[in-house]
Amino acid sequence: MTESTQSQNDRFNQKDRYDALMEVIQSRMTNRAFDPDYVIPKEHYEMILEAARHAPSGANAQPWHYIIVTDPEMKEHLGQRFMDEQQERAKLRMKFPTPNYAGMKTAPGFIIVVADFRYVNAFPVLNDGSEKDRLYKQNAERILLQSVAASVMSAHLAAAALGYAVWWVTAIGQDAIQREFKPRLGVPEELSILDIMCFGPPLKPSYKRWKRELNEIVNWDKFNPDHRMTDEELNEWIKVRRHKVMYKDEANVD
């Protein structure tokens, strides 16, 4: 083995960096109740969103904006709106194990994710109203959502690296919530509020939720048919197992 080959092998086998990254990834745990008296330093907001800024995106469009909310009244309004949504789901008998959104009201770290869906036109589209254009635009929306998700995940990992517990709130897409809070937050009509990121020191220790084993998700060269769930199996999973894996410690998921 030549010296240059050895150098290249070392460059692409930096396990210490990998281990450090995995420590952050595995420590990013969801918590829905935070120390209400803690104040997030401005520097930490900037560090978290600096990580978000460096995320990859389709066409390098970077179709995201972030609103840092420090106003307690705004947090109260948003938290209450989500608690009202919780009650609405119960009335609709949606049978979804909705989390308790009360922790949003006092979350010390509070960042709203805004997406600009006009950037779908930065991706491969025809804009001629044809059926083929519809399919291209459907894919373009997927590209945009993946791009924003990559940015948000980078922010979450940065917060976890700083030691915070994090909560990814995703139930803000309903049209009624958009109409209510866009004016309050000064969000232009053509943009969309997509997610909320709450974070801070947890009131109680976070716990690791269940994750599938590696051999259940990895497929070599082609999809392993043993990994496919039938519609019946998936419906059964939703009915019997979903609520357990959503909220229980992985050690207590039977």
Secondary structure as UniProt FT lines:
FT   HELIX           3..11
FT   HELIX           15..27
FT   TURN            36..37
FT   HELIX           42..53
FT   HELIX           58..60
FT   STRAND          64..68
FT   HELIX           72..91
FT   TURN            92..93
FT   HELIX           101..106
FT   STRAND          109..115
FT   HELIX           117..122
FT   HELIX           131..161
FT   TURN            162..163
FT   STRAND          165..169
FT   TURN            171..172
FT   HELIX           175..185
FT   TURN            189..190
FT   STRAND          192..200
FT   HELIX           214..217
FT   HELIX           225..227
FT   HELIX           231..240
FT   HELIX           242..247
FT   HELIX           250..252
//
